[in-house]
Amino acid sequence: MTKRVVTVDLDGVLDKAALMDRCARALGLPDWFGNNWDALADVLSDPDRWPGGPVVVLVHNWRPYAQARPEEWGTAAEVFATASAVTVALVLGGSSQSPPGHPG
């Protein structure tokens, strides 16, 4: 089964509110999304939210946020690590751009 890939680009994100907004937009969350850690954890662990097979969430450009708000980032990393309906991967490269010759 082919995995679906969703990218969350945190470029410019330096606080929790911006992280929640970026996640909501990238993950296509509804307007009533709670914008808090519990709501994000619930979404990432709800298999009904992710029909159609396995989903991988790639988080790009997370280091500046992790450095600016280490306690918040610790909570975010824990939420990502405990997601049970999707696989969350922190991208270690410096860019969210695909390499030349690779589709984005």
Secondary structure, DSSP 4 states (H G I P E B T S, - for coil): -PPEEEEEE-TT--SHHHHHHHHHHHTT--TT---SHHHHHHHHT-GGGS-SS-EEEEEES-HHHHHH-HHHHHHHHHHHHH-SSSEEEE--SS-SSPPTTS--
